[in-house]
Amino acid sequence: MRGLSREKVKLVEEMWSRGAKLREIAEAVGTSISTVHKYVRKLGLQPRFKRRVKSAGEMEVVLRQVAELRSKGLSPGEIARQTGYSTIRVKQFLRMLKLREEAELSDKPKLKQVAELWGSGLKIREIAERLGLSESTVKFYLSAAGLRRGSGARKMNKEKMRQAVKLWRSGVKLREIARRVGVSVSTLTRHLRAANLRRKKRKTVVDSRVLSQIARMRASGATVREIAGKLGLHVATVRKKLKALGLAKGGLAKPVGEEELKLVAELFHSGLTLREIASRLGVSINAVRYRLKKLGLRRGKRVKVNEEVLRRMEELWHKDTKIKDIASQLGLSKRTVSEYLRKLGLRRKRGGGRKKVGEEELKVMVELWHKGATIEKIARQLRLNKSTVLTHLHSMGLRRREFRRCPKVGSEELLELVKKGLSDSEIAEVYKTTERCVAKLRHKYGIDRRKMKSEAAEQRYREKAGRVLEILSEKCYTTSGELAELGLKLNWRLLEKLEEHSDKVKWFRITYRSTSKYTILPPKLQGKSVLYLAGCEHAVATFIVLNMVSLDIPHYSVARLLESNGAPKALINEVRRTLELVDRLRSEHSLAGAAELLKQIEGEHSHHTAST
């Protein structure tokens, strides 16, 4: 066996046979309690106590035996020795018996309510929410009533099966059938499959309209998962359709020019990360890695682990330095440090000593408790375990906090607080109650935070669409880069709102800026989307021509590039006319004069369209 030597394994076996505790054995051997427990199981030693009760029938037998021994006046320890269960387990059995006696004497016992709700088919979580109990308390009540496992209240019989088959054939969902019949969904599914009752899966039909939506959302930068969630399709279906449309990940191979390589080198030496460089250039991170590899640039060097590094590692380890700090000081990864420390035989003992709680921490603990903070919040603030906090509070006599009822708050008042952006914990502090009470009140009044957030998001996108339309009415066209500078991020939701507002808004995305022979557009337009109003094709065509790398490129190459980017045909024809106009102006004037005349024409045309 790996981990402990033969002598230590023999010591574990001897101490276990003498009746020593796990903690004592762990301290003697110099390892953790979990390791000792593992070796006890591997060695096949006789277990000290019996395991959990497996069925409701076995639980009844055990409770009857414990009740007889308790009636004879035996203590929990003596009952544990006779029955073979641990003392803690015997005390739990005695609590169950006491709970049953109280339930028989009381008029409205919680035990009966839990049993009725469990028999009606509700889950443990739903029972806990309805009765205002914790899930562990509901489980304890079910065990005490003998309804936790193997109970007849949740089994499928012939009558329930007949009812389930009838509901299934009428088209009712499985969850609703399970709730009506009073069984779990998994039990219902198992019995329906045994009866050879399975519903056929519906095949999703993807028509031309859905394909156009997929292409539009993909061009606006939406991920495959976002497209699938919006259109109600499977992710694999969306990937398959994108591949058929030629819009799969990677797309066409983009040629790498010298100017782009120089720009990548400059950005790399300026200290930007690969992700930032990729967002600047409008390419993927893998594309940036490819360009850096082509330039022979590499960030960081691997540190060779020699004798000096190992000596330094050992020194830091003996100074109780954390593995994370050792890795950062030596320039290695945490995994590498852990592996070499394991080879050197340097391992820290687990399960050492507990963190000591001082007097100041105890004072803070008591103050927080009286202020109404939960155990979890106290533990998080003091950086302690929840069980440690409970132990110290119990030792100081703070066993149970007074029960606070849910306050009477109106729906309008609660809705105003939620609209202000207050969380459940902040609202609970206002009314001096618990977060669970606030959550119950929200469910009671039908106040859904998610729905309110979605409505607010819809309103924000409507306002953004209005601002974009104002910009288009002034300038005729704009780009996603200009909108980003104004704080308007262009995505498929904003495009949908624009289409709802006006059917005159046209757009396309510059995915490719070069063909196999010519580089036509500059890197700054890579990945940008161009929006314009119908009738402003001349202004957009002038904008594209003025931003071309060279005016000597053939017209058919420019048209082919725009077609691959998904530009409308009207715009492509207008770009061709503009290029012909530039050729005529160049024959009459110089290149600079032709560009100035073209800018004047663009200004006059955009001013005329905006006034119209």
C-alpha positions in Angstrom: 0.0 0.0 0.0 1.2 3.5 -0.9 1.4 6.3 1.7 2.2 4.5 5.0 5.0 2.1 5.7 4.5 -1.5 6.9 5.3 -0.6 10.5 2.7 2.2 10.6 0.1 -0.1 9.0 0.8 -2.7 11.7 0.5 0.0 14.3 -2.9 1.1 12.9 -4.2 -2.5 13.0 -3.0 -3.0 16.6 -4.5 0.3 17.9 -7.8 -0.3 16.2 -8.0 -3.8 17.7 -7.3 -2.3 21.2 -10.3 0.1 20.7 -8.4 3.4 20.1 -10.2 6.3 18.4 -9.4 7.5 14.8 -7.9 10.8 16.1 -5.6 9.0 18.5 -4.4 6.6 15.8 -3.9 9.5 13.4 -1.7 11.4 15.9 0.3 8.3 16.7 1.0 7.5 13.0 1.4 11.1 11.9 -1.3 11.3 9.3 -4.9 12.5 8.8 -8.0 10.9 10.1 -9.3 10.2 6.6 -6.1 8.3 5.7 -6.5 6.1 8.8 -10.2 5.5 7.9 -9.1 4.5 4.4 -6.5 2.0 5.7 -9.1 0.5 8.1 -11.4 -0.2 5.2 -8.5 -1.6 3.0 -7.4 -3.9 5.8 -10.9 -5.3 6.2 -11.0 -4.6 9.9 -14.3 -5.1 11.8 -16.3 -1.9 11.8 -17.1 -0.4 15.3 -20.7 0.6 14.5 -23.5 -0.4 12.2 -24.2 1.8 9.1 -27.4 3.6 8.3 -30.8 2.0 8.4 -31.7 1.0 4.8 -35.5 0.7 4.9 -38.6 1.8 6.8 -39.2 -1.7 8.0 -35.8 -2.0 9.5 -36.2 1.5 11.1 -39.4 0.3 12.9 -37.6 -2.8 14.3 -34.7 -0.7 15.5 -37.0 1.9 17.1 -38.9 -0.8 18.9 -35.7 -2.4 20.2 -34.4 1.0 21.4 -37.7 1.8 23.1 -37.7 -1.5 25.0 -34.1 -1.0 26.3 -34.9 2.6 27.2 -37.9 1.5 29.3 -35.6 -0.8 31.3 -33.6 2.4 32.4 -30.5 1.9 30.2 -28.5 5.0 29.2 -27.8 5.8 25.5 -24.2 4.5 25.8 -25.4 1.2 27.1 -28.1 0.9 24.4 -25.4 1.7 21.8 -23.2 -1.2 23.1 -26.1 -3.7 23.0 -27.5 -2.6 19.6 -24.2 -2.0 17.8 -25.0 1.6 16.8 -23.1 4.7 17.8 -24.2 6.8 20.8 -25.0 9.7 18.5 -27.2 7.5 16.4 -29.0 6.1 19.5 -29.8 9.6 20.7 -31.3 10.3 17.3 -33.5 7.3 17.6 -34.7 8.5 21.0 -35.5 11.9 19.5 -37.6 10.2 16.9 -39.5 8.2 19.6 -40.1 11.4 21.5 -41.3 13.2 18.4 -43.8 10.4 17.7 -45.2 10.7 21.3 -45.6 14.4 20.9 -47.3 14.0 17.5 -49.9 11.6 19.0 -50.7 13.9 21.9 -50.8 17.3 20.0 -53.8 18.5 17.9 -51.9 19.9 14.9 -48.5 18.1 14.8 -45.9 19.0 12.2 -45.2 15.3 11.8 -48.7 14.6 10.4 -48.5 17.6 8.1 -45.2 16.4 6.7 -46.6 12.9 6.2 -49.7 14.2 4.4 -47.7 16.5 2.1 -45.2 13.7 1.4 -48.0 11.3 0.5 -49.5 13.9 -1.9 -46.4 13.8 -4.0 -44.5 17.0 -2.9 -40.7 17.1 -2.8 -38.7 17.7 0.4 -37.8 21.2 -0.7 -41.5 22.0 -1.5 -42.6 20.7 1.9 -39.9 22.7 3.7 -41.0 25.9 1.9 -44.7 25.4 2.6 -44.2 24.6 6.4 -41.4 27.1 7.0 -38.9 24.3 8.0 -35.4 23.4 6.9 -34.9 20.4 4.5 -32.9 18.5 7.2 -35.8 18.9 9.6 -38.3 17.6 7.0 -36.0 14.6 6.4 -35.8 13.9 10.2 -39.6 14.0 10.4 -40.0 11.6 7.5 -37.5 9.2 9.1 -39.4 9.4 12.4 -42.7 8.7 10.6 -41.2 5.8 8.7 -41.7 7.5 5.3 -38.2 8.2 4.2 -37.4 5.1 2.2 -39.5 2.2 1.0 -42.8 3.7 2.1 -46.1 2.7 0.4 -47.3 6.3 0.1 -44.9 6.9 -2.8 -45.0 3.5 -4.5 -46.6 3.0 -7.9 -49.6 0.6 -7.7 -52.1 -0.6 -10.4 -54.6 2.2 -9.8 -51.9 4.9 -10.0 -50.4 3.3 -13.1 -53.9 3.3 -14.8 -54.3 7.0 -14.0 -50.8 7.9 -15.2 -51.3 6.1 -18.5 -54.6 7.9 -19.1 -52.9 11.3 -18.4 -49.9 10.4 -20.5 -52.1 9.6 -23.5 -54.0 12.8 -23.1 -50.7 14.8 -23.6 -50.0 15.9 -20.0 -46.4 16.5 -19.1 -44.4 14.0 -17.0 -43.9 16.4 -14.1 -47.6 17.2 -13.9 -48.5 13.5 -14.0 -46.1 12.7 -11.2 -47.6 15.5 -9.1 -51.1 14.3 -9.6 -50.4 10.6 -9.1 -48.1 11.2 -6.1 -44.8 9.7 -7.2 -41.4 11.1 -8.4 -40.7 11.8 -12.0 -38.0 9.1 -12.2 -40.4 6.5 -10.8 -43.0 7.5 -13.3 -40.5 7.4 -16.2 -39.3 3.9 -15.2 -42.8 2.5 -15.1 -43.8 4.1 -18.4 -40.7 2.7 -20.1 -41.5 -0.7 -18.7 -45.0 -0.4 -20.3 -43.3 0.6 -23.6 -44.8 4.1 -23.6 -42.4 6.6 -25.0 -43.1 9.9 -26.8 -41.5 10.5 -30.1 -39.0 13.3 -30.3 -40.1 16.2 -32.5 -37.8 17.0 -35.4 -37.0 20.7 -35.6 -37.7 22.0 -39.1 -35.2 24.8 -40.1 -36.7 26.7 -43.0 -35.2 29.6 -45.0 -36.5 32.2 -42.5 -34.8 30.5 -39.6 -31.6 30.2 -41.7 -31.6 33.9 -42.4 -32.0 34.6 -38.7 -29.1 32.3 -37.9 -26.9 34.0 -40.5 -27.9 37.5 -39.3 -27.2 36.7 -35.6 -23.9 35.1 -36.4 -22.8 38.1 -38.4 -23.7 40.4 -35.5 -21.2 38.4 -33.3 -23.6 36.1 -31.4 -22.2 32.8 -30.2 -23.6 29.4 -31.2 -25.1 28.9 -27.7 -26.9 32.3 -27.8 -28.3 31.6 -31.2 -29.6 28.2 -30.1 -31.2 29.6 -26.9 -32.9 32.5 -28.8 -34.3 30.3 -31.6 -35.1 27.2 -29.5 -32.7 24.9 -31.4 -30.1 22.5 -30.3 -26.4 23.6 -30.4 -25.5 20.8 -32.8 -28.2 21.8 -35.2 -27.0 25.5 -35.2 -23.4 24.3 -35.8 -24.6 22.1 -38.7 -26.5 24.9 -40.4 -23.6 27.4 -39.9 -21.3 24.9 -41.6 -23.7 24.5 -44.5 -23.9 28.3 -44.8 -20.1 28.6 -44.8 -20.2 30.5 -41.5 -18.5 27.9 -39.3 -15.8 28.8 -36.8 -12.6 29.8 -38.7 -14.3 30.6 -42.0 -12.0 31.4 -44.9 -8.3 31.7 -44.4 -7.2 35.3 -44.1 -3.9 36.3 -45.7 -1.4 37.9 -43.4 0.3 41.0 -44.7 3.5 42.8 -43.6 1.6 45.8 -42.2 -0.6 43.6 -40.0 2.5 41.7 -38.7 4.2 45.0 -37.8 1.0 46.1 -36.0 0.9 42.8 -34.1 4.6 43.2 -33.1 4.0 46.8 -31.9 1.0 45.8 -29.8 2.8 42.8 -28.4 5.8 44.9 -27.3 3.5 47.6 -25.8 2.5 45.0 -23.2 -1.0 44.1 -24.3 -2.4 40.6 -23.6 -3.3 38.2 -26.5 -7.0 38.8 -25.8 -6.6 42.6 -26.1 -4.6 42.3 -29.3 -7.2 40.0 -30.8 -10.0 42.5 -29.9 -8.0 45.4 -31.5 -7.4 43.5 -34.7 -10.9 41.8 -34.8 -9.4 38.3 -35.0 -9.4 35.2 -32.7 -6.7 34.6 -30.0 -5.4 31.6 -32.0 -4.9 33.9 -35.0 -2.8 36.2 -32.8 -0.8 33.2 -31.6 -0.2 32.2 -35.2 1.1 35.7 -36.1 3.4 35.8 -33.1 4.8 32.4 -34.0 5.4 33.6 -37.5 7.3 36.6 -36.1 9.2 34.4 -33.6 7.9 36.3 -30.6 7.2 34.5 -27.3 6.2 35.8 -24.0 8.0 34.5 -20.9 10.6 31.8 -20.6 10.4 28.5 -18.8 12.5 28.2 -15.7 14.7 25.1 -15.6 14.4 23.3 -12.3 18.0 22.6 -11.2 19.6 21.9 -7.9 19.7 25.6 -6.9 15.9 26.0 -7.6 15.2 22.8 -5.6 17.3 24.1 -2.6 15.4 27.4 -2.7 12.1 25.6 -2.9 13.0 23.5 0.2 14.0 26.6 2.2 10.7 28.3 1.4 8.8 25.1 2.3 10.5 24.9 5.7 9.5 28.5 6.3 5.8 27.5 6.0 5.4 29.4 2.8 2.3 28.6 0.7 2.7 26.6 -2.5 1.2 29.6 -4.4 3.8 32.0 -3.0 6.6 29.6 -3.7 5.4 29.2 -7.3 5.3 33.0 -7.8 8.7 33.6 -6.3 10.4 30.9 -8.4 8.5 31.6 -11.6 6.9 28.1 -11.7 3.4 26.8 -11.8 1.7 25.4 -8.6 1.4 22.0 -10.1 5.2 21.9 -10.9 6.0 23.0 -7.3 3.7 20.3 -5.9 5.2 17.6 -8.0 8.8 18.4 -7.0 7.9 18.7 -3.3 6.3 15.3 -3.5 9.5 13.9 -5.1 11.5 15.4 -2.3 9.2 13.7 0.3 8.0 17.1 1.7 4.4 16.8 2.7 2.5 18.8 5.3 0.3 17.0 7.8 -3.3 17.4 7.2 -5.9 17.9 9.9 -3.4 19.5 12.2 -4.8 21.9 14.8 -7.9 24.0 14.7 -7.7 27.7 14.4 -7.7 29.3 17.9 -10.5 31.8 18.5 -9.4 34.8 20.6 -11.4 37.0 23.0 -11.8 39.8 20.4 -13.2 37.4 17.8 -15.6 36.0 20.4 -16.8 39.5 21.2 -17.4 40.2 17.5 -19.2 36.9 17.2 -21.6 37.8 20.0 -22.2 41.3 18.6 -23.0 39.9 15.2 -25.3 37.3 16.7 -27.3 39.9 18.6 -27.5 42.0 15.5 -29.3 39.2 13.7 -26.5 37.9 11.4 -26.7 34.3 10.3 -24.2 31.6 11.2 -22.9 31.6 7.6 -22.3 35.4 7.6 -20.5 35.3 11.0 -18.3 32.4 9.8 -17.5 34.3 6.5 -16.6 37.5 8.3 -14.4 35.8 10.9 -12.9 33.3 8.4 -14.1 30.3 10.5 -16.0 27.2 9.9 -19.8 27.2 10.6 -19.4 24.3 13.0 -16.7 26.3 15.0 -19.1 29.3 15.2 -21.9 27.1 16.4 -19.7 25.4 19.0 -18.6 28.7 20.5 -22.1 30.2 20.5 -23.5 27.1 22.3 -20.7 27.2 24.9 -21.7 30.9 25.6 -25.3 29.9 26.1 -26.6 31.3 22.8 -28.4 28.2 21.6 -31.5 29.4 19.8 -32.5 32.8 18.5 -36.0 34.1 19.1 -38.4 33.3 16.3 -39.2 36.4 14.2 -42.5 36.3 12.3 -42.7 37.7 8.8 -43.8 41.4 8.9 -47.0 42.7 7.4 -45.7 44.5 4.3 -47.9 45.6 1.4 -47.3 44.5 -2.2 -46.8 48.1 -3.4 -44.3 48.9 -0.7 -42.3 45.8 -1.3 -42.4 46.4 -5.1 -41.0 49.9 -4.6 -38.0 48.5 -2.6 -37.3 45.9 -5.2 -37.5 48.5 -8.0 -34.9 50.6 -6.1 -32.5 47.7 -6.5 -32.4 46.5 -2.9 -31.6 42.8 -2.4 -33.5 40.4 -0.1 -30.9 40.7 2.7 -31.1 44.6 2.6 -34.9 44.5 2.7 -34.7 42.0 5.6 -32.5 44.5 7.5 -35.0 47.3 6.9 -37.9 45.3 8.4 -35.7 43.3 10.9 -36.6 39.9 9.6 -35.0 37.1 7.6 -34.3 36.7 3.9 -36.6 33.7 3.8 -39.5 35.8 4.9 -38.8 38.4 2.2 -38.5 35.7 -0.4 -41.9 34.3 0.7 -43.5 37.7 0.5 -42.1 38.2 -3.0 -43.5 34.8 -4.2 -46.8 35.6 -2.5 -47.2 39.0 -4.3 -45.8 37.6 -7.6 -42.8 39.9 -7.7 -40.3 38.2 -10.0 -36.9 39.8 -10.1 -35.9 38.1 -13.4 -39.0 39.4 -15.2 -38.4 42.9 -13.9 -34.8 42.8 -15.1 -35.8 41.6 -18.5 -38.4 44.4 -18.8 -35.8 46.9 -17.8 -33.4 45.5 -20.4 -36.0 45.7 -23.1 -36.6 49.4 -22.2 -32.9 50.1 -22.3 -32.6 48.6 -25.8 -35.6 50.6 -27.0 -33.9 53.8 -25.9 -30.6 52.7 -27.5 -32.4 52.0 -30.8 -33.9 55.5 -30.7 -30.5 57.0 -30.2 -29.1 55.0 -33.1 -31.9 56.2 -35.4 -31.2 59.8 -34.4 -27.6 59.4 -35.4 -28.6 57.8 -38.7 -31.1 60.6 -39.4 -28.3 63.1 -39.0 -25.4 61.4 -40.8 -27.2 58.8 -43.0 -24.7 56.0 -41.9 -22.5 55.0 -39.0 -20.3 52.1 -37.9 -20.2 49.9 -34.8 -16.9 51.6 -33.8 -18.5 55.0 -33.7 -21.4 53.6 -31.7 -19.0 52.0 -29.2 -17.3 55.3 -28.6 -20.8 56.7 -27.7 -21.4 53.7 -25.3 -23.7 51.9 -27.7 -22.6 48.2 -28.2 -24.1 46.8 -31.4 -25.5 43.3 -30.9 -28.3 41.2 -32.3 -30.8 42.5 -29.7 -30.2 46.1 -30.7 -30.5 45.1 -34.4 -33.9 43.5 -33.6 -35.1 46.7 -31.9 -33.9 48.7 -34.9 -35.8 46.5 -37.3 -39.0 46.9 -35.1 -38.6 50.7 -35.2 -38.0 51.1 -38.9 -37.7 48.8 -41.9 -35.4 51.3 -43.7 -32.3 50.4 -41.6 -29.8 48.3 -43.6 -26.5 46.9 -42.3 -23.6 44.5 -43.1 -20.5 43.4 -41.3 -17.0 43.7 -42.7 -15.7 40.2 -41.9 -13.2 40.0 -44.8 -11.1 42.9 -45.9 -9.0 41.2 -48.6 -9.3 38.8 -51.5 -6.7 36.2 -52.5 -4.8 38.8 -54.6 -5.6 42.2 -53.1 -5.9 43.8 -49.6 -8.7 46.3 -50.1 -9.7 47.6 -46.7 -7.5 48.7 -43.8 -7.2 46.7 -40.5 -9.2 49.4 -38.6 -12.4 48.3 -40.4 -11.9 44.6 -39.6 -15.0 43.2 -37.7 -16.8 46.5 -37.9 -20.5 46.7 -38.9 -21.9 49.5 -41.1 -25.5 50.7 -40.6 -27.3 53.0 -43.0 -30.7 54.1 -44.1 -32.3 53.0 -47.3 -31.6 55.7 -49.9 -28.1 56.5 -48.4 -26.2 54.0 -50.6 -24.3 56.7 -52.3 -22.9 58.1 -49.0 -21.9 54.6 -47.8 -20.3 53.8 -51.1 -18.2 57.0 -50.9 -17.2 56.1 -47.4 -16.0 52.6 -48.5 -14.1 54.0 -51.5 -12.4 56.7 -49.4 -11.3 54.1 -46.9 -9.8 51.7 -49.6 -6.1 50.9 -49.3 -5.6 51.7 -53.0 -7.8 53.0 -55.8 -6.0 50.9 -58.5 -7.8 47.7 -57.4 -10.1 46.2 -60.1 -13.8 46.9 -59.6 -14.9 43.2 -59.8 -12.5 42.4 -56.8 -14.1 45.1 -54.7 -17.6 43.9 -55.6 -16.6 40.3 -54.9 -15.3 41.3 -51.4 -18.6 43.2 -50.6 -20.6 40.1 -51.7 -18.6 37.9 -49.4 -19.3 40.3 -46.5 -23.1 40.1 -47.2 -23.6 43.7 -48.5 -26.9 44.4 -50.3 -26.9 44.4 -54.1 -28.0 48.1 -54.3 -25.0 49.1 -52.3 -22.6 47.0 -54.4 -24.0 48.6 -57.6 -23.5 52.1 -56.0 -19.9 51.3 -55.1 -19.2 50.3 -58.7 -20.7 53.6 -60.0 -18.6 55.5 -57.4 -15.4 53.8 -58.6 -16.3 54.7 -62.2 -16.8 58.3 -61.1 -13.4 58.2 -59.4 -11.8 56.9 -62.6 -13.3 59.8 -64.6 -12.2 62.3 -62.0 -8.6 60.9 -62.0 -8.4 61.3 -65.8 -9.5 64.9 -65.5 -7.7 65.8 -62.2 -4.9 64.4 -60.0 -5.5 61.6 -57.4 -5.6 64.1 -54.5 -8.0 66.4 -56.4 -10.3 63.4 -57.2 -10.4 62.5 -53.5 -11.3 66.1 -52.4 -14.1 66.2 -55.0 -15.4 62.9 -53.8 -15.5 64.2 -50.2 -17.4 67.3 -51.3 -19.9 65.1 -53.2 -20.3 62.9 -50.1 -20.9 65.9 -47.8 -23.5 67.4 -50.2 -25.3 64.1 -50.6 -25.4 63.3 -46.9 -26.6 66.8 -46.0 -29.4 66.5 -48.7 -30.5 63.1 -47.5 -30.6 64.1 -43.8 -32.7 67.2 -44.6 -35.0 65.1 -46.7 
